[in-house]
Amino acid sequence: MNETYRDMENIPFHINIADYDYNLTDNYIAKYPLEERDKAKLLIYHKKEGKINQTLFSNLPSLLDKGSLLVFNDTKVVNARLFFEKESGAIIEIFCLEPIEPCEIQQAFSQKKQTVWKCFIGNNKRWKSGILTKKLKDFSLSAKKISETGNAFIVEFDWNNDFTFSQVLEVAGLIPLPPYIKRELRRKDEEDYQTIFATNEGSVAAPTAGLHFTDKTFDDLKNKEIYCEFLTLHVGAGTFKPVTANDISQHIMHTEKVVITKSMIENLINHFDKGITAVGTTSVRTLESLYWYGIDVINNYKPQVENNKPLKMDIKQWLPYEKNCNITTKEAFKAILSMMQNCKAETIYGKTQIIIAPPYKYRVINSMITNFHQPKSTLLLLVSAFIGEDWRKVYQYALNNNFRFLSFGDACYFSI
C-alpha cells in the first residue's frame, strides 16, 4: 500500500466562504449569449508567470501545445421544467432532477407510458393532492405526487402515447436556465444553452465553458494536431446550491453522475506527458475523481468483478484530503485500465461528490477552460485551488475590463 492517512486538520475545514466573495452586480451577468459563440472574450492567466492577458475565444487553439488533449463534457441539457395549470388557475412547476424508477438515466429517458422522478416543485402549497394533467397536441401528461424527500418530491409521470420520456420532455418541457438569469425564456434558449457537441441526455444545467466552441474552433484544433476526448457528467441542480455555512466543513457537496469509457482512459494515459486541458469544471471534477478511483483500485481491487459489466465508481466529498498518496497519475490510470481489461468492461458508471478547494493538489490536468463563477461558490473554490490567491487579481481584472460573467458570459484559460 502506497498511501497514508492524513490528519483531519488537513481537510479544508478552515476555509471561511466569506473570504471568497467579490462584488458581482447584475450588470456584469450575461443575460444572453453572443450571436457568435467564439467571439467571447478569453482571459489568459499562466500561474507560473503570474501575468494576465486577454484575447478572443476564437484564438484558443494558438494557446495550446501541439499534441495536447482537450477533455469535454458531452452531456445534454434536457427540458426539465414542466408547468401544469390547476382548475383553479394556479400554476405548478415540476422540475425533474433525477430518475427514481428506473434509476439508470438512459433507461429512464427511453421509458414509455410511465416513469418516476425526484423533482423540485414550485408553488407546492397549491398542490396538496390529486393528479395534475397537461394536455398537448398529440397526448396528455399527468403527474402524481408520491412522497416527499428532503426539499424535493417523488413524482410519477404518466402519458397516453408511445413517446419516450425524452420525447415527452422535448415537447412538454422548457429548458432550465440558471436562476440568476432573470428574464423570460425564449425557444432559442434551447439551442443557445446547449453545446454543439451535446450527446448524452441528463443535465439540468449546461457545462457552460463548452458553449464557446464552434465548428471552426474544432477545425482549428484539428489543424494544430490538438486532440479532443469526451466524458459525460450529468450536471445537477446542486451546481447552483449556495454555500450557506460559514466554513466549508459544514457544506454538503452535491453528487453528480458520470460515464467514462475505456478508450478515454487509454487516451488520457497517452497524453499525460503532452498536457491535459479540462473544458469546464465538470470535466475537472470527473478527471480528478478518476485519479482517486485509481487509488481505490490499487488498494482495494477485487478480481471477482463480473465480466462484461460496467464498473462502478463512487467518490466521496472529502476523500482526497483524507489520504496522502505518492502514487503517480499514470500509475492510477493504468490500474483503472488494467482492471477494465481484466473485467472486459468498456465503461465506468459512477458518481462523484468530490469538493475541490485549497489545499487540494491537482493530479490530472495542466490547464482548464472555464467561465467566471458566482461569489462564495464551490466553483470559485475549485479555481482558487488551481491558481491560488491570484483568483482575486484575475476576477478584479475581469470586472475592470468589462468581461461578461456566469453561464452566458466570457471565458478563462488557466494554466500552471
N, C-alpha and C positions, 0 to 999 in steps of 0.2 A: 504493500500500500504506500502510495506516494503523497499522502495528504496528512495534515494535522489540523486539529480543530482550534480555531482562534478563540480568544476571549470574546465574550459577547459585547464588550465595550467597543470593539472594532466595527460593529454594525453601526450605521449612521444614525443612531438614536439622538445624537447631539444636535442634529440639524433642526433649526427653527425655520419653519416655512416662511416666516415674515422676512427673513434675510434674502428671500428670492422673489422679492416684489419689485415692480417698476411701474411707472405711471403710463398706463396704456389707455388713452382716451378714445372715444368712439370714432373720431375722425381718422384714426390710423387703421381701423379694422376694415378690410376689404369686403364690401357687400356683394360685389360681382367680380367674376374673373375678367382678365383682359381678353379681348377678341382673339388675339394671337397668343397662345399659351406660352411660347418660348420667348416672348418679348418682356417677360417679367424681369425685374432686377435680380441679380445674383450677388450677394455679399460673399466675399472670399476672405477667409481667415486661416492662416497657417500658424499653428501653435508654436512651432519651433522658431519662427521669425517674429511672431507677435505683431504682425502688421495686418491692417485691414484695407482691402481694396473692393472695388465693385465693377461689375460688367453686366452684360445681358445674359440671361439663362442660355440663349442660343449658342453662346461661346463655351459652354461647359466642356465639350469634348477636348478643347485645346488645353484644359487644365489637368486632364487625366493622362496617366502614363500608358504608352503603348503596351498591350498585353495584359493590362489590369482587368479586373472584373467588377461589374456593377451588379448589385443584387436588388431586385424589385419585389414588391408585394403585389401579386396579381389578383387579389380579392376584388369582388364586385359588390358595389353597394346595391341593396335591394330597396324597393319601395315599401319600407317597413311601417309607414304611418297610414292607418286605416281610420276613416271618420264615419261614424254612424249617427243618424238622427232619430231620436225617440219620437213617439207620437206627440209628446208634449212640446217638441221643438228643441229640446236640449241636445247639444252636440257632444258626443262621447268620442274621444280619440283613443285608439288602441295602438300602441307602439310595440311591434314584435321585436323581442330581444334575442331569444334563442329557443330552439325546439326542445320539447319535452318528450313527445311521442309521435313518431320515432325521434330519438335524440341525436342521431347522426345527421349532420346538417344537409348533406346532399340527398339523403333519403327523405328528409322532411320536405325539401323543396320539390321532390318528384312525387310526393304523396298526392293521391286523388281522393276527392269526396270529403276527407276529414283529416285534421291534424290538431295537435295540442302544443301550445307555445307558452313560454314565460313572457309576460308583457307588462309594460307600464300602461296605466290607464289615466287619461286626462279627464277631469270632471267626474271622477269616480263616485262622488257623493250623489250624483244624479242618476246613477245606475245601481240601485240597491239589489235588484233581482230581475229575472226574466231574460229573454233572448232578444238580442239586437239583430236587426236584419237590414242589409244594404242591397237594394235592387239595382242591377246593372243591365246593360243592353241584352246580354246573352245568358245571364244567370243571376241568381241571388246568393248572397253570402250571409251567413248567420254567425253570431258569436255568443258563447255562453261562458259566464264566469264560473270557474270550478272551485278555486280556493285562493287564499292569499298567502304570499311567501315574502316576508320582509317588507320592502316597499314596492313589491311587484305582485302580479297576479298570474294564476294559471288560467288560460283561456282556451276553450275548444272551439275550433272553426269548422263549419260545415258548408258545403256548396253543392249545387244541384246540376253540375255539368261535368264533362270529362277533362276539365282543366287540371293541370298540376298546380300545387300551391304556388310555385314560382310564377306561373301564368296568372293566377288569381291576383297576386301582389302587383304584377306588372300592370294589370288592368284597373284594379280597385284601389291601389295604394299610391302614396306620394313619397318622393324622395325625402329622407330625413336630414335636412340641412342642420348644421350645428346651432345650438340655442343662442349663440352670440350674433348670428346673422339675423337681425331683426327686420325682416321685410316679407312681403308676400312671395309665396312660391311661384315659379314660372315653369312651364313644361320644359323649357330649355335647360333648367337646372338638372334634369335627368341626364342630359349629355354633359353639361359643364362639371357636375360633381361626380365625375367618373374618369378614371384614367383610360387612355386609349388602348391599354393592354389588359384591362379588367376581364377576367375569365371566370373565376370560381365564385359563385354567389354565396353571400353570407354576412356581409358587413352592414352596419348601420351608420358607418362614417367612412369617408374615403381616406386612403393613405395619401395625404394631400401633397407630399413632396413629389409624387409621381404625376400630379396634374400638369406639371410644366413640360413634360416630354411630348414631343410631336414625332410624326413620321420622319421629318427631316433630322431631328435630333438623333434618332436611331440610325439613320443613314450615315450621319457624320461619325457616330461612334463606330460603326462597322468599317468605314473607310480608314479610320485610325487604328483598326485592329484592337478595339476595346470590346471585351466580351460582356454579354448580358446573361443573367440567370434569374430564375423566378422561384419564389417560395409563396406560400399562402398563409397569411394571418388574418383571421376574420375579426375586424375591429368592432368592439362592442361599445355600448353607450357609456361604459365605465371610463372610456378615454376622456370624457368631459367631466368626470367626477372631480369636484374640487377637493383640495386638501383642507379640511376644516379643523384638524387638530393643530395645536401649536407646534408640536415636534413630530417629526416624521415617523417616530416609532409607533404612534397611535393610528397611523393611516393604514387601512386595509386596501392593498393594491388590487385592481381588477384583474380577472383572469381572462385570457383570450385563447382561442383555439387555433392551432397551427397544423399545416400539412407540409411535409418536406419529402422530396424524392431522393432516391439513391443517386441518381445522375447529378443532382445538385451537390450532394456531399462530395462526389468524385471531382466535380468542377472546382469546388472550394479548395480541396486539397491541392489541386494542380495550380492554384493561383495564390497561395499564401505568400510565396516569395515575390510575387509580382504586384500585390496590392489588392485589397478588397474595399470597395466603397458601398456602403449601405444607402439605399434610396429610401429615406423616411425612417422615423423612429420605430415603426412596426417591424421593418426589416432588421433594424438594430436589435430590438428585443429578441427576435427569433434567432438571429445568428449568435448572439451572446448566450442565449438559453441553450443552444446546441452544444456549446463548449461544456456546460455543466452537465448536460445529458451524457456527453462523452466521459466525463469524470465518473458519473454513476455507472456507466457501462464497464469501465476499467475496474472499479472496485466491487461491483455487485452483479456482474453479468452471470446469468444462469442459462446454460446452453439448451435447456429443455423448452425454450420458446417455440411455439407451434410454427412449423414451416409454412411458407406461402401466405402468412397473415401479416397485416400491417403491424408495426411495432408501436408502442405507446410511450409517450414522454409526459412527465408531469413535474414542472419546475416550480418550487415554492418561492415565496416572496423574498425570504432572507437567506436562501441557500448560499449565494456567492460570498456572503460575509461571514458565514459560519465555518468556512473551510479555506485553508491556506494551501493552495496547490502549486506544486512545482512541475506539474505535467504540462508539456507544451501543447499549443493549439493543434499542431499537426498530429501529435500522438492521440489527442482526444478524438479528433475527427476520424483518424484511421481506425480507432477502436469501434466507432459507430459503423463505419463502412464494413469492417470485418464481421461484426455481428449481423448486419443486414445480409451480407453474402452467405454467412453460415445458416441463417434462417430463411434464405431465399425470399427476403422481404424487399419490396420495391419502394415502400412508403413508410414514413413515420407519421402517425396521427397523434396529436398531443395537445397540451395546454401549458401556458406559461403565466406565472404570476410575478415574474421577476420585477424587482424595482431597481432601477439603475440610478444611483445617487452617489455623490462623493462619500467615501473614498474608493468607489468602485474602480477596479483595474480592467480596462478593456482587453479582451483576449483575441478577438477575431478581426475587427475592422481597423483600417488605417485612416479612413475618411468617411464622412457622412454628408448627405444632402438632405436638408430639412427646411421647413418653413419656420416662421417666428411663432413662438408659443405664448400661451397666456401667463400672466404673472402668477406666482405661487402655485405652479403646476408641477406634476411629476415629470412632465416632458422637459421643463426647464431644468430640473434636477439632472436629467439624463444628459442634457447639453453641458451643464456645468461639470459633470463627471468627466466629460471628454476634453473640454478646453480650459477648465479651471475657472478661477475668479474673473478671467477676462470676458466671461459672458456679459458682465455689466458693460464693459467697454464696447463690445460688439453691439449690444442692444441699444446703447445710447447713440452710437454711430448711425444705426438704422433709423432711430427716431429723428436725429438731426438731419438726415438726408432723405426724409420723406419716403421711406420704404413702406410698403403695404403689409399689414400683419394678418396672421392667422390663416385659415383654410384657403381662401381665395387670394392670399397675398403673395409677396415675393419670397425668394428662397435664399438659403445659405449653403455655402460649401465649406466645411471644416475639415482640416487635415492636421495630423500630429507630426 
